[in-house]
Amino acid sequence: MKIGQLPHLNLVVKCDVQGSLEALCAVLEKLATNEVGVSIVHRGVGRIAESDVTLASASNAVIVGFNVRPDGNAKRVADLNGVEIRIYNVIYDVIDDVKAAMAGLLKPVLREDTLGEVEVRKLFRVPKVGTIAGSHVTKGIVRRTAKIRVIRDGIVIWDGKIASLRHEKDEARELKAGMDCGISLEGFQDFNEGDVLEVYDVIEEKRTL
């Protein structure tokens, strides 16, 4: 990903003394990775003032205060503008929270969870509905809200969503191995007897730094 396209956590950093400010900013800037950056848009010594909040609001930044507090005007403006002010007195707590916030900017990892398989055994043409695949659940489960692939001779020929799932004459939310069902798919009707339908979910997993 090119520089400038990386997600960035913007910070306004205020500390009690210059030495703490320099040390904290140096540590925070080193937390940047090749996937998410840290930008300190302003740094300073002393209380958190209204001007700090105004700058944070304009920069979409979080205010980090180390051994300092916001004054009354700063609190009021922060509440009005939805600016987050985080106060700390332990540097390791700052680091842990900033890392957690940076992780929240990362795209989640998408993982597939295979639920089951269904075999198409008979085709039914239904007026105004289309082709219904009379099928048998051979492995696991088939869930109405899951995603599904059509596999023919070991080759994936379609991937999408289930339009309807029925057991006998009733709509079903979930069917187990050994049960018969009727399945229609969103945007696909070209079933063949013997097609295998692979049922799966896509799970988003949050990432950490």
C-alpha positions as CSV (number, residue, x, y, z in Angstrom):
1,M,0.0,0.0,0.0
2,K,1.4,3.4,-1.0
3,I,2.4,6.0,1.5
4,G,-0.6,8.3,2.1
5,Q,-3.1,5.4,1.7
6,L,-2.3,3.9,5.1
7,P,-4.8,4.3,7.9
8,H,-3.5,6.7,10.5
9,L,-4.3,7.2,14.1
10,N,-4.1,11.0,14.7
11,L,-3.1,12.2,18.2
12,V,-2.8,15.4,20.1
13,V,-0.4,14.8,22.9
14,K,-0.2,17.0,26.1
15,C,2.2,16.3,29.0
16,D,3.2,17.8,32.3
17,V,6.8,18.4,31.5
18,Q,9.0,18.6,28.3
19,G,10.9,15.5,29.2
20,S,7.8,13.3,29.5
21,L,6.5,14.8,26.2
22,E,9.6,14.0,24.2
23,A,9.8,10.5,25.6
24,L,6.1,9.7,25.1
25,C,6.0,11.0,21.5
26,A,9.2,9.1,20.6
27,V,7.6,5.9,21.8
28,L,4.2,6.5,20.1
29,E,5.8,7.3,16.8
30,K,7.7,4.0,16.9
31,L,4.4,2.1,17.1
32,A,3.7,2.8,13.5
33,T,3.8,-0.3,11.2
34,N,3.7,-0.9,7.5
35,E,-0.1,-1.3,7.8
36,V,-1.2,1.5,10.1
37,G,0.6,4.8,11.0
38,V,0.6,7.2,14.0
39,S,0.5,11.0,13.3
40,I,1.1,13.4,16.2
41,V,-0.7,16.5,14.8
42,H,0.2,18.6,17.9
43,R,2.3,18.1,21.0
44,G,2.7,20.4,24.0
45,V,3.2,20.9,27.7
46,G,0.5,22.0,30.1
47,R,-3.2,21.6,30.6
48,I,-5.5,20.5,27.8
49,A,-7.0,23.7,26.4
50,E,-9.9,24.5,24.1
51,S,-7.5,25.1,21.3
52,D,-6.2,21.5,21.6
53,V,-9.8,20.2,21.3
54,T,-10.5,22.4,18.3
55,L,-7.4,21.1,16.6
56,A,-8.3,17.5,17.5
57,S,-11.8,17.9,16.1
58,A,-10.4,19.4,12.8
59,S,-7.8,16.6,12.5
60,N,-10.1,13.7,13.6
61,A,-7.6,13.1,16.4
62,V,-7.7,11.6,19.9
63,I,-6.2,13.7,22.7
64,V,-3.7,11.9,24.9
65,G,-3.0,13.6,28.2
66,F,-0.2,12.4,30.5
67,N,-0.3,13.8,34.0
68,V,-2.5,16.7,32.8
69,R,-6.2,17.5,32.8
70,P,-8.6,19.4,30.5
71,D,-10.0,22.8,31.7
72,G,-13.7,23.5,31.8
73,N,-13.9,25.0,28.3
74,A,-11.9,22.1,26.8
75,K,-14.3,19.5,28.3
76,R,-17.4,21.4,27.1
77,V,-16.1,21.8,23.5
78,A,-14.9,18.1,23.5
79,D,-18.4,17.0,24.5
80,L,-20.0,19.2,21.8
81,N,-17.7,17.9,19.1
82,G,-17.4,14.3,20.1
83,V,-13.6,14.6,20.7
84,E,-12.2,11.8,22.8
85,I,-9.8,12.8,25.6
86,R,-7.8,10.1,27.3
87,I,-6.0,10.8,30.5
88,Y,-3.1,8.7,31.8
89,N,-0.4,8.7,34.5
90,V,1.4,5.5,33.5
91,I,3.2,5.5,30.1
92,Y,2.6,1.8,29.5
93,D,-1.1,2.3,29.7
94,V,-0.8,5.0,27.0
95,I,1.1,2.5,24.8
96,D,-1.4,-0.3,25.3
97,D,-4.4,1.9,24.5
98,V,-2.8,3.5,21.4
99,K,-1.9,0.0,20.1
100,A,-5.5,-1.1,20.6
101,A,-6.8,1.9,18.8
102,M,-4.4,1.3,15.9
103,A,-5.5,-2.3,15.7
104,G,-9.0,-1.1,15.3
105,L,-8.0,0.7,12.1
106,L,-6.7,-2.5,10.5
107,K,-8.9,-4.4,8.1
108,P,-10.2,-7.6,9.7
109,V,-8.9,-11.0,8.6
110,L,-11.6,-12.9,6.7
111,R,-11.7,-16.6,7.5
112,E,-14.0,-19.3,5.9
113,D,-15.8,-21.8,8.1
114,T,-17.1,-24.7,6.2
115,L,-20.5,-25.8,7.5
116,G,-21.5,-28.7,5.4
117,E,-22.2,-30.2,1.9
118,V,-25.4,-30.8,0.0
119,E,-25.9,-33.1,-3.0
120,V,-28.4,-32.2,-5.8
121,R,-30.5,-35.2,-6.6
122,K,-33.5,-33.9,-8.4
123,L,-34.6,-30.7,-10.2
124,F,-38.0,-29.1,-9.9
125,R,-39.2,-26.3,-12.2
126,V,-41.5,-24.0,-10.3
127,P,-43.4,-21.2,-12.2
128,K,-42.4,-17.7,-11.2
129,V,-39.8,-19.1,-8.9
130,G,-37.4,-21.0,-11.2
131,T,-35.4,-24.1,-10.5
132,I,-35.4,-25.7,-7.1
133,A,-32.7,-28.2,-6.4
134,G,-34.1,-31.2,-4.5
135,S,-31.1,-32.1,-2.4
136,H,-29.8,-34.2,0.4
137,V,-27.5,-32.8,3.2
138,T,-24.5,-35.2,3.2
139,K,-22.2,-33.5,5.7
140,G,-22.6,-31.0,8.5
141,I,-25.4,-28.5,8.3
142,V,-26.9,-26.1,5.7
143,R,-28.0,-22.7,7.1
144,R,-30.3,-20.3,5.4
145,T,-28.1,-17.3,6.0
146,A,-24.9,-19.0,4.9
147,K,-23.0,-18.6,1.7
148,I,-22.8,-21.4,-0.8
149,R,-20.8,-22.7,-3.8
150,V,-21.9,-24.9,-6.6
151,I,-19.2,-27.5,-7.4
152,R,-19.4,-29.6,-10.5
153,D,-16.8,-32.3,-11.3
154,G,-14.5,-30.8,-8.6
155,I,-14.7,-27.3,-10.2
156,V,-16.4,-24.3,-8.5
157,I,-18.8,-22.9,-11.1
158,W,-20.8,-20.4,-8.9
159,D,-20.5,-18.7,-5.5
160,G,-23.2,-16.7,-3.8
161,K,-26.2,-16.8,-1.5
162,I,-29.1,-19.0,-0.7
163,A,-32.5,-17.6,-1.8
164,S,-34.7,-20.1,-0.1
165,L,-34.3,-23.3,2.0
166,R,-37.2,-25.7,2.5
167,H,-37.7,-29.0,4.3
168,E,-40.8,-30.7,2.8
169,K,-43.3,-27.8,2.5
170,D,-41.9,-25.6,5.3
171,E,-39.3,-22.9,5.2
172,A,-36.2,-23.9,7.2
173,R,-33.4,-21.9,8.9
174,E,-31.1,-24.9,9.4
175,L,-31.0,-28.5,8.3
176,K,-28.6,-31.3,9.5
177,A,-26.9,-34.1,7.7
178,G,-29.2,-36.9,6.6
179,M,-32.1,-34.5,5.9
180,D,-33.6,-33.7,2.5
181,C,-34.3,-30.2,1.3
182,G,-35.2,-27.9,-1.5
183,I,-32.7,-25.1,-2.3
184,S,-32.9,-22.1,-4.6
185,L,-30.0,-19.7,-5.1
186,E,-29.8,-16.0,-5.7
187,G,-28.9,-15.6,-9.4
188,F,-28.2,-19.2,-10.3
189,Q,-30.6,-21.9,-11.7
190,D,-28.4,-24.0,-13.9
191,F,-28.2,-27.0,-11.6
192,N,-27.3,-30.5,-12.7
193,E,-28.1,-33.6,-10.8
194,G,-25.0,-34.6,-8.9
195,D,-23.8,-31.1,-8.2
196,V,-22.3,-30.6,-4.8
197,L,-23.3,-27.5,-2.8
198,E,-20.6,-26.4,-0.4
199,V,-22.1,-24.3,2.5
200,Y,-19.9,-21.9,4.4
201,D,-19.7,-18.8,6.5
202,V,-17.2,-15.9,6.3
203,I,-16.0,-14.9,9.7
204,E,-14.3,-11.5,10.4
205,E,-11.5,-11.8,13.0
206,K,-10.2,-8.6,14.6
207,R,-6.4,-8.1,14.4
208,T,-4.0,-7.1,17.0
209,L,-0.6,-5.4,16.8
